[in-house]
Amino acid sequence: MYGSGIKALDDLANEFDGNSQSTLGSLDSQVSQNSFAFGDVCVEDERVLLYDSSVLEEEDERGVAHMVEL
């Protein structure tokens, strides 16, 4: 009587283990994909910031040159 109940619980535990392994594998894959996408966004943001910084620096140099002319 108890043997069949223990077997059923063991089977259920194995099923849960298989499901959790599958779920964790899918989650890991999604995290990896999103990490790559986030990295691409960060690289692009850095490029924009560097461009904006260089534009501001050029404008500052022009302003200083204009002040010197006055």
PLY file of the C-alpha trace (Angstrom):
ply
format ascii 1.0
element vertex 70
property float x
property float y
property float z
element edge 69
property int vertex1
property int vertex2
end_header
0.00 0.00 0.00
2.67 2.53 0.97
5.02 1.37 -1.76
2.73 2.55 -4.54
2.28 5.96 -2.85
6.02 6.41 -2.49
6.50 5.40 -6.14
3.85 7.94 -7.20
5.57 10.68 -5.17
8.96 9.72 -6.62
7.53 9.86 -10.15
6.00 13.25 -9.41
9.31 14.55 -8.02
11.11 13.36 -11.16
8.51 15.08 -13.35
8.92 18.34 -11.41
12.70 18.04 -11.70
12.45 17.58 -15.47
10.07 20.52 -15.77
12.27 22.78 -13.66
15.37 21.84 -15.69
13.51 22.67 -18.90
12.22 25.94 -17.47
15.67 26.93 -16.22
17.18 26.11 -19.61
14.62 28.33 -21.35
15.15 31.10 -18.82
18.92 30.93 -19.26
18.51 31.18 -23.02
16.25 34.23 -22.70
18.66 35.92 -20.28
21.53 35.33 -22.70
19.59 36.78 -25.62
18.54 39.82 -23.63
22.06 40.35 -22.33
23.41 40.53 -25.88
20.66 42.97 -26.87
21.33 45.10 -23.78
25.04 45.11 -24.61
24.27 46.37 -28.11
22.13 49.17 -26.68
24.90 50.16 -24.27
27.46 50.29 -27.08
25.16 52.48 -29.16
24.47 54.76 -26.17
28.19 55.15 -25.62
28.69 56.11 -29.28
25.95 58.74 -29.03
27.45 60.16 -25.83
30.91 60.34 -27.38
29.50 62.07 -30.46
27.52 64.55 -28.35
30.59 65.22 -26.24
32.71 65.94 -29.31
30.03 68.26 -30.73
29.84 70.16 -27.45
33.61 70.41 -27.30
33.71 71.84 -30.84
31.01 74.36 -29.97
32.90 75.34 -26.83
36.09 75.86 -28.86
34.18 78.02 -31.34
32.73 80.07 -28.50
36.17 80.61 -26.98
37.60 81.57 -30.40
34.74 84.05 -30.88
35.36 85.57 -27.44
39.06 85.96 -28.25
38.18 87.79 -31.48
36.08 90.28 -29.56
0 1
1 2
2 3
3 4
4 5
5 6
6 7
7 8
8 9
9 10
10 11
11 12
12 13
13 14
14 15
15 16
16 17
17 18
18 19
19 20
20 21
21 22
22 23
23 24
24 25
25 26
26 27
27 28
28 29
29 30
30 31
31 32
32 33
33 34
34 35
35 36
36 37
37 38
38 39
39 40
40 41
41 42
42 43
43 44
44 45
45 46
46 47
47 48
48 49
49 50
50 51
51 52
52 53
53 54
54 55
55 56
56 57
57 58
58 59
59 60
60 61
61 62
62 63
63 64
64 65
65 66
66 67
67 68
68 69
